[in-house]
Structures are given as C-alpha cells and as structure tokens.
Amino acid sequence: MLDNGIRVATEKTSSPTATIGVWVEGGSRYESAELNGIANFIERLLFKGSKTRSKKQLEKDVYGLGAVLNSYNDRESSGFYATVAPGDVSKASELLADLIQNPALSSENIEETRNEVLKELEESQSNHEQVVMDYLHSVAFQNTSLAQSKFGSTENIQRFTKDHIEQGLDLFFKGPRMVIAASGNVEHDQMYVC
C-alpha cells in the first residue's frame, strides 16, 4: 500500500504482454441522486486527453506504445487499463496517471462527452437485457443508490457542469478507493516508481 492509501497488486506471469490498470470504487452505487451518472460520464471524459496531453497526443502516445487502452464502468466500480509490452509498463502507468490526475475539463470536451453519453443512454434503452437489469435493480434496491442506473438520467447528463465533474473526481479518485494492479512480466517493486 502506498502512503496515500492506494493499494498495489501484481501478478508475475510469463505472458508476452503486461496489463496495468487503475480500479476505483466508483460507480452509481456511490453517487447521490444529483450526481447519478457522473462516474460513467467521467469514464468517457478521461479519454479526451489531459491538461498536458491533447486527445491527439494521447492517441499518438498509445499507438507509439503499441498499447490497447480501455475502460469500463458499472454500479460498483470503474476501471482504466492498458495492455503493453512488459518494458512499457512504466510509460503506460504514467499515461494512466496523467489522464486520472489531470483530466482536460474544457467545455468542448464536456459537450462532446455529453453527446456521447446521451447517445449511449438512448442505445441502452433498446438493449432489453440492460433495461430489465436496471428495472430489477430499481425494484430490488428501492430508496438506495443501488437502484440507480450507471448511465444516470437524461436530465442529469444534460445539466452536468465542470463543477459536477470535479465533485465526481473528488468523490471517486481517492487513495483508499483505488487499486493499481498489473499482470504480466512485471515486478512488484516496479509499481512503486510508476
């Protein structure tokens, strides 16, 4: 565990690749009704770049590493991870840290993300399995945050501002809520210098 409370886990394997990621206790379960959907919004927003790395530079850096960069979000957690050659774990961890610690919260990025999330929400309404699971959660966990959809409501998504996003970042990206994990040809001690 790091001094800031972030837990670090590694699994050394003989894989020709390594995957490093940041997993966060951050999903709709932890959101207030006002912020419902913010974790999903942030997940998409982080891939727009950072204060030090434009979206174009991010794409260039990812392609330069030959990396696969991905993320996910659900009711319980969010994850951001990269698969790279074992020698590039430090570079990938720096990239992930930059996106999480320095997200580009420009109005252009926020509006682009808003449009993507609204489209995703609309598409989810035609996914019958998703609709049934959301309904099941809303009934089974009435009057709790587990009843909320990971997408949030259309109203929430339309009104999210930079302030809401900063509240979500402050809520989720705290040491005790985060795990940095890597698997592949990685030494555990390597993780502390990342």
N, C-alpha and C positions, 0 to 999 in steps of 0.2 A: 504494500500500500504506500502511496506517495504521501508526502506531508499534507497535501490539500484534501486528502480523503479519497482520491481516485484509486480504485483497485486495479491491479495489473495482473493479467494471467497470460501464460504462454503454454503452447504445446509444441515441442520439437518433434518434427517428423522428417521423413526422407523425401518429402514432396519436392518437385522441381519449382514450385511456386510457394509464395507465402501470402497469407491474408492477414491484414491488420485492420482493426476497426475500433470504433468507439460506440459503446452501447449505453443508452441512457434510460433511466426510469422516467420516461416522458411520453405520455400518450393521453388519450381522452379521460382515462381514469383519474388523472391528476389535475384536470382542468376545471375551472369554475364554469358555470353556465355562460358567463360573459366571454370567457376565453376558449370555449369549446371549439375545437378545430385548429387551434393555434399550433399544436405540435405537427400536424400534417402540413400546415402552411409553411412552417419553418423548415421542415424536411425538404420541401421543394425549393424554397428560397435559398438555402445554403449552396445549391449548385449553380447559382447565378454569379458566383465569384465572391471575392473578399475585398477589403479595403486596400489590400496590397496586390491583388491578383484579379484582373478582369475575367469575365466569363471566357473570353477568347484565350487569355493566358492560361486559365485553368485547363481548358481543353488541350492546349498545346503541351502543358506540363504532364497531363495524364497520358496523352499519346506518346510523349517523349519517354515516359517510363514503360510504355507498353502495358499500362495498368488497366484494370477494369475497376471503375469507381461506381459504387451503388449505395442505395439506402433503402430503408423501409420504415414503416410506422404502423402501429396498431394501438389498441386500447391501453396496453401495459407499457410499451417501450418504443423507442426509436433507435435505429442503428445506422451508422455511416461507416463504410468499409471499402478497402481497396485490395485487390489481388495483384501482386507484383512479383518480380524476380526476387529471390531472397536477399540479394545485395542492395535492393532498393527500399527495404522496409523503413529505414530512417527517413528517406525522402518522402515516402508515402505518409508516414506519421506526421511529418512537418506540414504536408499539404492538408491533411485532415484537421490538424490543429489550427491551421490558418483559417480554414472555412468555418470552423466552430467558434473560434475566438474573435474573429474579425469579419463577420458577415457584412456584405455590401447591402446596406439598407436604403438604397436610393429609391425614390418614388417610382422610377422606371422599373426597377426590379420588383418592387412590391406589386405594381399594377400587372406586370407580366405574370407573376406568381398567382395573383388573384384570378386572372383569366384562366390559367391552367387548372387551378383548384376548382373553380366553378364548373369547368368542363368535366373534370374528373367526378365531381359530385353528380352532375347530370347523367354521366355514363353509369355511375354506380346504381342509379335508380332503375336501370334496365337489367341489372345483374340480380336475378331473383334470389340467388343464394345469399348475396350481400344484404338485400332488403329483408329477407327472413331472419338472418342473424341479428341485424340491427333491431328489428321488431322484438325478437326473443330477448335481447338484452334490455330493451326499454321496458318490457313487461317483468322480466325476472328480477331486475335491479332497480325497480321504481324508486324515485326520490334519492338516488345516489348517482355519483358521477359515472359509474359503470354502465348506466343506462344510456349514456351519450354515445353518439356515433363518432368515429375517429375523424370524419370529414367536417363535423360541425354543421351548423345550419347555413343556408344561403344568406340569411340576414347577417350572421356573424362574419362570414367570409367577405361580404360586401362592405362591412364597416371597419374591418381590421386596419389599424394605422401602424405607423412605425412604433408608437408607444406601446400598442398591444403586443407587437412582435418582441420588443425589448423586455416586456413583462414575461413573456413566454420563455425567452432566452434565460432570464434571471431565475425563473422557476425551475427549469429543467437542467441547465448546464452548470451544475454544482458538483464539486468533488464527490461527496457521498452518494450521489445519484448516478455516477459514471463508472464504467469499466472499460479499460483499454485492454484488448485481447489480441493475440497474434497466434497463428498456427502455421507451421511450415519449418523451413530450415532457419529458425530464429532462436537466438539465445535469450534467456530471460533478462540477463543483465543489460542487454542491448536496449530494452524497453525503457530503462530509466534515463537514458540520454536522449530519447526521442522528444 
